[in-house]
Amino acid sequence: MNTKDLIVEKTLKLILEKSTIDISISEIRNATGLSTGSIYYHFSDKSDIFEAIMQKYIVDYIKIDFDKIPLEGPSKNRIHDALLYILHHFINGVEIKSINEKINYGDVILLLTGTGYVEDEVTRIVLQTGRDIKIFLTALVEDGKRQNEIRQDFSTENIVESLVIMYMGIQYSWLICANDDTDLIFEKSFDTTWTAIKYP
């Protein structure tokens, strides 16, 4: 791991441990084992470190590579696997190499966004990702209708909206109830939603 990534990851760990972004350079120095000069060689100040944390663990994390989503089988499988892929993308988060213990990525999101250390860029990307998910699901639903696998009497817009609402409810549950079995909740919710939208 390069020094810059080490500083970012160790600072994130400090933020999680203290539940605050009020971290001193001396604390970062002790956590990384680096000198103050070495830290300032890579970052101009603490704000610069926090910017790097937000970029890696919020901005980059929010973006979804839709080309990596596996799309095989009938519409039910494709929509199911796409939503589960997106859910796991958010639950698993960004790999934190220097931290050996498992971290609930929901804590990272809640802490970084809850501290008020959020930029317009984050809001823009959140909104764009939401739009991209709807566009992606719209194509899957339209294809399902063409294949007579999804009912025709509901508008595509309404079906997509119901899938998004279902998904957002599961993601919210994951954020506030970390100990719940998110995959089980997803499977039950998806089965209920699919029963409502599948071709009779």
C-alpha positions as CSV (number, residue, x, y, z in Angstrom):
1,M,0.0,0.0,0.0
2,N,1.3,3.4,-0.9
3,T,1.8,6.1,1.8
4,K,-1.1,8.3,0.7
5,D,-3.6,5.4,0.8
6,L,-2.2,4.4,4.2
7,I,-2.9,7.9,5.6
8,V,-6.4,7.9,4.2
9,E,-7.3,4.5,5.5
10,K,-5.8,5.0,9.0
11,T,-7.5,8.4,9.3
12,L,-10.8,6.7,8.3
13,K,-10.3,4.1,11.1
14,L,-9.7,6.9,13.6
15,I,-12.9,8.6,12.5
16,L,-14.8,5.4,12.9
17,E,-13.3,4.7,16.3
18,K,-13.9,8.2,17.7
19,S,-17.2,8.7,15.8
20,T,-16.1,12.2,14.8
21,I,-14.0,13.9,12.1
22,D,-12.3,15.9,14.9
23,I,-9.0,14.1,14.4
24,S,-5.6,15.7,15.0
25,I,-2.5,15.4,12.9
26,S,-0.7,14.0,15.9
27,E,-3.3,11.2,16.1
28,I,-2.9,10.5,12.4
29,R,0.9,10.5,12.9
30,N,0.6,7.9,15.7
31,A,-1.8,5.7,13.8
32,T,0.3,5.7,10.6
33,G,3.7,5.6,12.2
34,L,4.7,8.4,9.8
35,S,6.3,11.8,10.6
36,T,4.3,15.0,10.5
37,G,6.5,16.0,7.5
38,S,5.6,12.9,5.6
39,I,1.9,13.5,6.2
40,Y,2.2,17.0,4.9
41,Y,4.2,15.9,2.0
42,H,1.1,14.0,0.7
43,F,-1.7,16.3,2.0
44,S,-1.7,20.1,2.5
45,D,-3.8,19.9,5.7
46,K,-6.4,17.8,7.5
47,S,-9.1,19.1,5.2
48,D,-7.2,17.7,2.3
49,I,-7.1,14.3,4.0
50,F,-10.9,14.5,4.6
51,E,-11.5,15.4,1.0
52,A,-9.6,12.3,-0.1
53,I,-11.6,10.2,2.3
54,M,-14.9,11.6,1.0
55,Q,-13.7,10.9,-2.6
56,K,-12.7,7.3,-2.0
57,Y,-15.4,6.2,0.4
58,I,-18.4,8.3,-0.7
59,V,-18.0,9.7,-4.2
60,D,-16.2,6.8,-5.8
61,Y,-18.3,4.3,-3.8
62,I,-21.6,5.7,-4.9
63,K,-20.8,5.1,-8.6
64,I,-22.0,1.8,-10.1
65,D,-20.4,0.1,-13.1
66,F,-23.6,-1.2,-14.7
67,D,-21.6,-3.1,-17.3
68,K,-20.4,-5.5,-14.5
69,I,-23.9,-6.5,-13.5
70,P,-24.7,-10.1,-14.7
71,L,-27.8,-10.3,-16.8
72,E,-28.7,-13.9,-17.6
73,G,-31.9,-15.9,-17.8
74,P,-35.5,-14.7,-17.7
75,S,-36.6,-11.3,-16.6
76,K,-37.2,-12.4,-13.0
77,N,-33.5,-13.5,-12.7
78,R,-32.1,-10.5,-14.5
79,I,-34.0,-7.9,-12.3
80,H,-33.3,-9.9,-9.2
81,D,-29.6,-10.3,-9.9
82,A,-29.3,-6.6,-10.9
83,L,-30.9,-5.4,-7.7
84,L,-28.9,-7.8,-5.5
85,Y,-25.7,-6.7,-7.3
86,I,-26.4,-3.1,-6.6
87,L,-27.4,-3.9,-2.9
88,H,-24.1,-5.8,-2.4
89,H,-22.2,-3.0,-4.1
90,F,-23.4,-0.6,-1.4
91,I,-23.2,-3.1,1.5
92,N,-19.7,-4.2,0.7
93,G,-18.4,-0.7,0.0
94,V,-14.8,0.1,-0.8
95,E,-12.1,-2.3,0.2
96,I,-10.2,-1.1,3.3
97,K,-6.9,-2.9,3.0
98,S,-5.1,-1.6,6.1
99,I,-7.9,-2.5,8.5
100,N,-8.0,-6.2,9.3
101,E,-11.3,-6.4,11.1
102,K,-14.7,-6.3,9.3
103,I,-16.2,-2.9,9.1
104,N,-19.9,-2.2,8.6
105,Y,-19.9,0.1,5.6
106,G,-23.1,1.6,6.8
107,D,-21.2,3.2,9.7
108,V,-18.8,4.8,7.2
109,I,-21.7,6.3,5.3
110,L,-23.6,7.5,8.3
111,L,-20.6,9.0,9.9
112,L,-19.2,10.8,6.9
113,T,-22.5,12.1,5.7
114,G,-23.7,12.8,9.3
115,T,-20.7,15.0,10.1
116,G,-21.8,17.6,7.6
117,Y,-18.7,17.0,5.6
118,V,-20.5,16.6,2.4
119,E,-20.0,18.4,-0.9
120,D,-22.3,19.3,-3.7
121,E,-20.4,16.7,-5.7
122,V,-21.7,13.9,-3.4
123,T,-25.3,15.1,-3.8
124,R,-25.0,15.3,-7.5
125,I,-23.6,11.8,-7.8
126,V,-26.2,10.3,-5.5
127,L,-29.0,11.9,-7.6
128,Q,-27.3,10.8,-10.9
129,T,-26.9,7.2,-9.6
130,G,-30.5,7.1,-8.6
131,R,-31.5,8.2,-12.1
132,D,-29.1,5.7,-13.7
133,I,-30.6,2.8,-11.6
134,K,-34.1,3.8,-12.9
135,I,-32.9,3.9,-16.5
136,F,-31.2,0.5,-16.1
137,L,-34.3,-1.0,-14.5
138,T,-36.6,0.5,-17.2
139,A,-34.7,-1.3,-19.9
140,L,-35.0,-4.6,-18.0
141,V,-38.7,-4.1,-17.4
142,E,-39.4,-3.1,-21.0
143,D,-37.6,-6.2,-22.2
144,G,-39.6,-8.3,-19.7
145,K,-42.8,-6.9,-21.2
146,R,-41.7,-7.8,-24.7
147,Q,-41.0,-11.3,-23.6
148,N,-44.4,-11.5,-21.9
149,E,-42.7,-12.1,-18.5
150,I,-44.0,-8.9,-16.9
151,R,-47.6,-7.7,-17.0
152,Q,-48.6,-5.2,-19.6
153,D,-51.4,-3.5,-17.6
154,F,-49.0,-1.7,-15.3
155,S,-47.0,1.2,-16.7
156,T,-43.2,0.6,-16.9
157,E,-42.7,3.7,-14.8
158,N,-44.9,2.4,-12.0
159,I,-43.2,-1.0,-12.1
160,V,-39.8,0.6,-11.9
161,E,-40.9,2.9,-9.1
162,S,-42.1,-0.1,-7.1
163,L,-38.8,-1.9,-7.6
164,V,-36.8,1.2,-6.6
165,I,-39.0,1.7,-3.5
166,M,-38.5,-1.9,-2.5
167,Y,-34.8,-1.6,-3.0
168,M,-34.5,1.7,-1.1
169,G,-36.4,0.2,1.8
170,I,-33.9,-2.7,2.1
171,Q,-31.0,-0.3,1.8
172,Y,-32.5,1.8,4.6
173,S,-33.0,-1.3,6.7
174,W,-29.4,-2.2,6.2
175,L,-28.2,1.3,7.3
176,I,-30.3,1.3,10.6
177,C,-30.4,-2.4,11.4
178,A,-26.9,-3.7,10.8
179,N,-27.5,-7.0,12.4
180,D,-30.5,-8.0,10.2
181,D,-30.1,-10.5,7.5
182,T,-30.2,-8.1,4.5
183,D,-30.1,-10.9,1.9
184,L,-33.1,-12.6,3.5
185,I,-35.0,-9.4,3.6
186,F,-34.2,-8.8,0.0
187,E,-35.3,-12.2,-1.1
188,K,-38.7,-12.0,0.7
189,S,-39.3,-8.4,-0.6
190,F,-38.3,-9.3,-4.1
191,D,-40.6,-12.3,-4.2
192,T,-43.5,-10.2,-3.0
193,T,-42.8,-7.5,-5.6
194,W,-42.3,-10.0,-8.4
195,T,-45.6,-11.7,-7.7
196,A,-47.3,-8.4,-8.2
197,I,-45.6,-7.5,-11.5
198,K,-45.1,-10.8,-13.2
199,Y,-47.2,-11.8,-16.2
200,P,-50.3,-13.6,-15.0
